[in-house]
């Protein structure tokens, strides 16, 4: 059994997502476990180099986590042939340019979503990767959540029968920043900085629906800016002009109707920050991030509408928790391992830049639907 070294250029890891989910809980966790196992029994050990503009931040992060290599010179990092993968979790506005630069240097690329601000740029990136004959990957983290994995297993087992509908609720109250600090960065709420919940969340909903329920065929979306003034990290007031809520309905393959609300202006009264309720002819399920409850046809109660008397039925009693049945690792880490196997031994992989472009396509159609106040079909993509 041999161990190979794989160099990974990590750009944008001083931010919350890049640092926590990708550097600490994925790359460093993989390194700690002894690398990624391959099908032939060999292992791939990771050698990251951290890249950023702020030298003190990058150096401090590298020292804290015993990462030997760091730099502020991205061109120098890209010129090193020992670093095979370029990863980006920085601003969406610069992503397309950086990924092309990395592909020009012969690097395989892996990145957060959205892959670009516009569908045109996102599709061009997918085509560019094919022209350059490099492998590409886009983070599809929610597919690896235990709740959604259980939901997909129920679909594949035929538990639902014919799926009729999906109702999803995502979001929480993001503080405005005046009397209590916001939980999300201020750029999320400014159009010019690439903010907006439609671009953020419809990219997620595309791959979640496509892979967990059925492919998306049409969209009707309303984007709203509920909170018009917020306060930034320095305590300065600013105009929040990006959409902070999206109310979308999707038509899926097979006539399935999906309704998904996304909001940073809602107070949670449900079991999780995101829930998906799926109804089918033979059974229903409600999934969150980790748990999933089911109610089969034969266990369904028979309520009777009577507004004149208080409700005596406890509807929660009639649902059964789906057993874990396995250990679930961190979803970001699992996808990193799969992408590394794809790069090193050409293992199967479905979540490339074309899949990322589908998310941006749906977001762009969502914005257009909101502006035109109508349904829009989702065309098939051709690369």
Secondary structure, DSSP 4 states (H G I P E B T S, - for coil): --EEEEEEEEES-SSHHIIIIIIIIIIIHHHHTTSEE-TTS-EEEEEEEEE-S-HHHHHHHHHHTT--EEES-HHHHHT-TTEEEEEE-S-HHHHHHHHHHHHHTT-EEEE-S-S-SSHHHHHHHHHHHHHHT--EEE--GGGGSHHHHHHHHHHHHTTTSSEEEEEEEEE-BPP-SSSS--SS-GGGG-GGGT--HHHHHHHHHHHHHHHHT--EEEEEEEEE----EEE-TTS-EEE--S--EEEEEEEETTTEEEEEEEESB----SSSSEEEEEEESSEEEEE-SS-EEEEEGGG-------TTS-----GGGG-EEPP--S----HHHHHHHHHHHHHHH------SHHHHHHHHHHHHHHHHHHHHTS-EE-PPP--
